[in-house]
Amino acid sequence: MTQGRVVEDRFWAQCRECGTWREVFPESCQADAYFEYWRADFACCGREQIGWFTIEKVDDDVH
């Protein structure tokens, strides 16, 4: 599974082959009452890879 992290509102995914962190630009896939789910497709080392991100909503966003 590809590792992902968010730093200062920028999304980063780590290549499974070489370990390089690449900035990615995910798209929102879905959301529920507490979390948002994002997906980023990217290529590194000649392989198409997917980075998944789960972002917890802040209390202000929960209705």
C-alpha positions as CSV (number, residue, x, y, z in Angstrom):
1,M,0.0,0.0,0.0
2,T,1.3,3.4,-0.9
3,Q,2.0,5.7,2.1
4,G,0.5,9.1,2.0
5,R,0.7,12.3,4.1
6,V,-0.6,15.8,4.2
7,V,1.8,18.6,5.1
8,E,0.5,22.2,5.1
9,D,-2.4,21.4,2.8
10,R,-0.2,19.6,0.3
11,F,-0.6,15.9,-0.4
12,W,2.4,13.6,-0.7
13,A,2.5,9.9,-1.8
14,Q,5.5,7.6,-1.5
15,C,6.6,5.4,-4.4
16,R,6.4,1.7,-3.4
17,E,9.5,1.0,-5.6
18,C,12.1,3.7,-4.8
19,G,10.6,5.4,-1.7
20,T,10.6,8.9,-3.2
21,W,7.9,11.2,-1.9
22,R,6.0,13.0,-4.7
23,E,3.5,15.8,-4.5
24,V,0.2,14.6,-5.8
25,F,-3.1,16.3,-6.5
26,P,-5.9,14.0,-5.3
27,E,-9.6,14.2,-6.1
28,S,-12.3,13.8,-3.5
29,C,-14.0,10.4,-3.8
30,Q,-16.5,10.4,-1.0
31,A,-17.2,11.7,2.5
32,D,-19.2,10.7,5.5
33,A,-20.1,12.5,8.7
34,Y,-16.6,12.3,10.0
35,F,-14.1,11.7,7.2
36,E,-13.3,12.7,3.6
37,Y,-11.7,10.2,1.3
38,W,-9.3,11.4,-1.5
39,R,-7.6,9.5,-4.3
40,A,-4.5,10.5,-6.3
41,D,-3.2,8.6,-9.3
42,F,0.5,9.1,-10.0
43,A,3.4,7.4,-11.9
44,C,6.9,6.7,-10.6
45,C,9.5,4.0,-11.5
46,G,7.4,3.2,-14.7
47,R,4.4,2.1,-12.6
48,E,1.0,3.6,-12.2
49,Q,0.2,3.9,-8.5
50,I,-2.6,5.1,-6.3
51,G,-2.4,7.2,-3.1
52,W,-5.4,7.1,-0.8
53,F,-5.9,9.8,1.9
54,T,-8.4,9.9,4.7
55,I,-8.9,13.3,6.2
56,E,-10.8,13.8,9.5
57,K,-13.3,16.6,9.3
58,V,-13.1,19.3,11.9
59,D,-16.0,19.7,14.3
60,D,-17.2,22.8,12.4
61,D,-17.9,20.6,9.3
62,V,-20.0,18.0,11.1
63,H,-23.7,18.8,11.0
